[in-house]
Amino acid sequence: MTTLEAATSPPQQTKEPQRPPRPNPNKIHSKPFPLTTYPLPPLIPHNPFSLLHIAFTYLSQSVSPPSSHPKTPYIALWSPETSSVQVTDDGAIRALWESGFFGKGSLSRSEPSWLEREKKKQGLIGVQTSEDFTKQRREERKRFKKERAKKEREAIEEKIQQEKVAKSNGHATAPMTARAEYEGIRGRAINSAAESVECLIALQPDEPLPPLPLLPAEPRTIDGGDETKPPVALEKTNRFAGNAQQRPPPQSTESASATPLKNEEHLQLTPTEAFFLTYAFGILNILSPTINLPLSTTDLLTLFTTHSTFPSTPSLPISPPPPPPDSPFLLHYTTYHHFRSHGHTVRPGLKFGIDHLLYTRGPVFSHAEFGVLVLPAYVHPYWRATEERRREVGRKEVRAWEWVSAKARVLGQVRKTLVVAWVEVPATGEVEEVWGEGGGGVDVGRLLKLYKIREVIMKRWIPNRERD
């Protein structure tokens, strides 16, 4: 290649390293529940053999219907210390998470991925987990904010230089304030206190940091004479340096791969999720920590209702009394079952200060659109019959507007809609009647029919946006 060709040829672009392909969530989370369905084959109008295929499939499934449940129910253990249900089997963990997003990893943010993260640290696998993607997005967002602040500062400095040049050429203009300069760069007026502080910080000139102070000279006596110590500059010390030298050297990859890692993470299910999988689907057996035997639906209902209040009653009596109609577990499970039946993926909303989060498909596909706040509604005439009941109901129903406004404001900041689910509490006699007629077990379906849910969407009124 000649010198002219080298000068005119375009520069060679270096290829960026290809990222490993991300798993397809549509294939992994194809089933909304941990059940297997067997639909009929599609009907093709121009193919008469499709009718025979449909007839054969229908008859074969009618004669010997296939089971939609797993061969053996999943095993879980009730933990009274954490008031949760723990699943330790790896196959059950993957099935419950990938089919319905039930539970969370005990050592992860959401999806159980502790074992994959540990293998990646040791260099055994190169698969990226959900925590890695979250960390990558946060780094990109942080880098974008730094670049944006840098460009805004350069634009402000350029504007100031233009004003200085215009003034030196004899075209003196009125001095611009920092607020006017910042508004000229942003293209709009400052309308909040946060932007005013940002304006002052952006226009603050860079000043060199002052040097480290020197320690004053201290007189000391050596062998009867006076001697002064020279000034010493302050230095940063590492008080863990001694411990760092005593640490054992890290193990090599070969020795790490020789001893396989043990998965120390389990799946944590909330009482509402565990009862839904046990009662609605019948695919989960919850063992008692004391007798190591599966608990019945009645025992689970009693256990979860007693642990939904503080203080709780950990021991189960031989003939448990009926729970109170306004038990927090009954109210939360009623709303959980209600929204699950409507096709929503329901997740706990503790980090936003609410009871449930409603997803269209799941957390790996999109953010939650609604946040549900469960509140009791004592509209039955039983709760207004006596003065004592009216006082007790009034004490339970009282809510300050500041509390409601705080909930709506938190959800508004994360772009979610607040849904207040009012659960109409039945009378105590109706619950006792259903509980007493159960005999060997309580009819949970009949008990749930006593509750009614009213959904109310609540939004904050913002004058600047909704004045008209």
Secondary structure, DSSP 8 states (H G I E B T S, - for coil): --HHHHHHS---------------HHHHT--SSS----------TT-THHHHHHHHHHHHHHHS----S-SS-EEEEEETTTTEEEE--HHHHHHHHHTT--SEETTSSSS--HHHHHHHHTTS-----HHHHHHHHHHHHHHHHHHHHHHHHHHHHHHHHHHHHHHHTT-------HHHHHHHHHTS---SHHHHHHHHHHT----------B----EEEETTEEEE----B-----TTHHHHHTS-----HHHHHHS-------EEE-HHHHHIIIIII--EEEE-TTT-SB--HHHHHHHHHHTTSSS---S--SS-----TT-HHHHHHHHHHHHHHTT-EEEE-GGGTSSEEEESS-TTTS---EEEEEEEE--SGGGGSSHHHHHHHHHHH---HHHHHHHHHHHHHTT-EEEEEEEE---HHHHHHHHHTTTTS--HHHHHTT-EEEEEEE----HHHH--
